[in-house]
Amino acid sequence: MILNFARRIMKSLRKKEIISVPQVVDYNGLLKDKFFCILGGTGGIGFSIAKSVLQFGGGGIVLTGTNESKLSEKKDKLEKISEKRIYSLVLNMNETEKFESKIEKITSLAGKIDGFVISSGVHTENVDFWKMTETEFDRVMNINLKGVYFFCQAAAKYFIQNKIKGKILLVSSSRGNEPAWSPYGISKWGMNGMTKGLAKILSPYGITVNAIAPGTTATPLVNYKEGESIYSEENAFGRMVSVEEVGNLAAFLLSDSGNMMSGEVIHISGGRGVFDVR
């Protein structure tokens, strides 16, 4: 009885401490002075998110990927459009045992990290259920799901240890809400569930976890070349998603305007995986 009474008193006191503060959004400085790490930053979506972070006022970024020459190329491109601090680091999503040391390296380059975007991922090659091999299944799942899981674990530890109310943003897919038999589709189903689960257990620390689920996006991954038509029959809108649309959505979720959004899997897919499936 006494314990319950004490709890009610504590809850009452906490309620009095929470006040509504008007939020005025300055879109030019949406991410002012915030620093982010973009995993998979050499890919079309990851690189677009990196550009958006800088365009919306971010203080700087760390790009990661597995190919050092591609990282150098992307870093040079960003430095031509921004004077902010830009770093690059080789990081392999298969090397889970190195994640904590990689985060130490990232923070030694950049200082405080306000959020991690995980855009790393691979598609299933030679898609055929009847011919799918265990090797190919493991390749996709290890990068798209296992690697993401353990990097989120390392990122969450970093935030908690440093008392940072950070953000974790995953790049999922509209395939993650459609019937799945390929390792890719299954991995995105798992990622969507993980987004909600991690959001729940990390919310007491002020850490948000969300995912963006794009439909087919105009990137080299689908053999799209800049300047070509983005026409597509995969959704009712008749076109592919642009990387800029994904980047702009990511910037909002990474900003303080997205502080009360957590556990969300937001589709940007022209309805694929929402009211329409393949």
PyMOL commands that set and color helices and strands:
alter all, ss='L'
color gray80, all
select helices_A, chain A and resi 2-17+27-29+44-55+68-81+96-110+129-131+134-161+174-177+183-205+220-222+243-254+256-258
alter helices_A, ss='H'
color red, helices_A
select strands_A, chain A and resi 35-39+60-65+85-90+115-118+167-171+208-214+265-268
alter strands_A, ss='S'
color yellow, strands_A
deselect
rebuild
show_as cartoon
